[in-house]
């Protein structure tokens, strides 16, 4: 009995020492438009011991379209494109890592994986992957080019006009989570209530037959 209790205490103690931070997720997908300058998103990091932690991240692997670039931010600083590793401080109440993708006009998909640990002890290591997906916002002879959104930025609502009864839409946040989806009405219009939505940047994709177009919407 004493031996079992001792092993249990050792196990609990080891866990308490080794677990110093916790990412909200280890894998997230960010969505953007190829013609925009950049698109971005966060992965929150909780601090499990309540005291400021010295942390370290480095780029572990990269697989991006040829024209794409990326940069990383934490809750305090955004680092220049090309920065490969940084030591930073995670506050006691938590923070985040942020990824910016710069598609430079090229549509496609890719990912960047960061190796993150507590420094200098390295009691815990996490691999965090940011995936990026950028669609084109302009297709030749695309009947969806006439779709417009106003007001944008929106406060309580925005209206969609210029589509058709066959136009589907899907609204996602920066993490790619679906917020709303459906079809435009018989006149190709729709009023979307945003009063219950969090402030920030969203993307709305319209599809009709084999055509697709994506617009950015800002909610204030």
N, C-alpha and C positions, 0 to 999 in steps of 0.2 A: 504493500500500500504506500509506504514512504517513497519507494523507488518510483512508482507511477506518479505520485504527486510532484516529486522533484523533476521528472521529465516534463510534466505538464507545465510547471513554472518556467523551466528553461525554454520550452517552446513558445510560451506566451511572451516571455522577455525578449526572445529573439525576434518575434514578429513585431513587437513594439519598436525595437531598434531599427529593423530593416524597412519598415513601411513609414516613410517620412512625407510622401506626397502621393496624390492620386489624380490622374487625368480623368476628365469626365468621359472621355472615349479615347481609344487608341487608333481610331481610323474614322476619318470624316471626309465627305465629298463637298467641294465648293463649286458653285456654278457661276458662270459669267458669260459675257459676250465678247467675241474675238476682236471686235472693233473698239471696245472700251480700253482705256489705258491700263486698267488692272481690275482684279476682283480678289476678295479676301475673306477670311473668316478666322474665328478663334477656337481654341480648345481650352476650356477652363482647367486650372490645376488647383486642387484643394491642398492645403497644408495640414497634415494630420497631427502635427505636434504643437501647433499654435505659436511657434516661435519662428522668426525669420530664418530661412534656410539658404545656405550658399548652394547654388545650382549650376549645372553645366549642360549645354546642348551642343551637339555637333551634327553635321549633315552625314547621314549614314548611306543613303542611296538616292539617286535621282533618275527618273525616266520621264522626260518631257518632250513635247514636239520641238523641232529644231530651232524655231524662232523664240520660244518662250524663255523668260527669265523669272526668278523668284527672289523674295527677300523675307526675312523673319523678324518679327517684333516680339517683345514681351510686354508686360503691363506698363513699363516705363519708357522703353527705347525701341525705335525701329532701326534696324541695322542695314547698312548699304547692300545693294545687290552684290553677290560674290562672297559675302561673309560666310565662312565655313564652320566656325565654332565660337562660342561665347560663354563666359562665366557671368552669372547674374544672380540676383537675390530674389527669392520667393517670399513675399510678406507672410506674416503669421495668419492673416485672414485670407490668404490665397491670392492667385493671380491667373495669368494665362499665357499661352504662346499663340502667336498669330502668324498666318502665312499669307503673303501677297503673291499672286501669280500675275505676270505681265505677258499676255499672249501675243502682243505686237502684230495684231491683225491675222494671226493664224488660228483657225479653229482646230480642235482636237482634245485629247485627254492625256493626262499624265499624273505623276505623283512625286512627292518628296517625302522621305522618311527621316525623321530626326531621332537620334539617340539621346535620351535625357536621363541624367542621374544627379544625385545629391553629391556635391563636391565639398571637400576632397575625399571623403570616406568611401563613397560609392557603395553605400549599403543597399541601394535600390537603383535599378536601371529599367527604363521603359522605352519602348520604340513607338513613336507616334507618327502616323502617316496622314498627310494631307493630300487628297486627290483633287485634281482640278479638271473641270469639263467646260470648255468654251465653245459655244455655238455661233454660227454666223448670224448676223442680224439683217442681212440683205441678200436676197436670192433673185437672180434674173427672172423676169416675168412672173414674179410672185404676187398672186392676188392679195396676199396678206400684207403687202406693203402699205396699203391704205388704212390698216388698223392703227388707231391712235388712242392714247390714254390721257385723260385730263380730269381734274387738275393733277399735276405731277411736279413737285411733291404734293401729296394728299394728306389731309388732316382727318376728316371723318368719312370720306368716300372718294372713289374715283370712278369715272365712266369710261367704258370701252365702246368705241364706235368704229364703223368701217369694215366690219366683218360680215359674216353671213350666218344663216341658221345652221350651217354645217361646220362652223368653226368651234373647235374645242379649245379650252384654255386650262392651264395649270399654273398656279401661283406657288412659288417656293421661297423659303428664306435663304440666307447665305450658307446655311449648312445643308441645303438641299431638301429640307423637310417640307412636305406638301402642306400648304395652308388652306388652299381652296382649289376646287377643280369643277369643271362642268362644261356646258355649252352656252354660247351666246343665244339670245332670244331670236324669234323669227325675223326680226328686223336687223339682226347682226349687231345688236348693241347689248350692253349690260351695265348695271350700276352695282359696284362692289362696296359694301360697308366695311370700313377699316377701323371703326371706333374701338374694337376689342383687340386689335393687332398691336404688337409691340412696335415702337419706333425703330426705324432702320431701313436697310436696303433689301429689296425683294426683286425676284425675277419672275416674269410671267411669260410662258411659252404658249404660242397659238399654233395649232395644227389644223390643216384642212387637206384631205386627200393625202398626197405625198409631200405637201409643202409645210414648212415649219419656220417660225420666226420668233425671236425672243426680245422682250423689252425689259428695261430696268424701271422699277417703281420705287419711289422714296416715300416712306410713311413718317409723318411728323406728329 
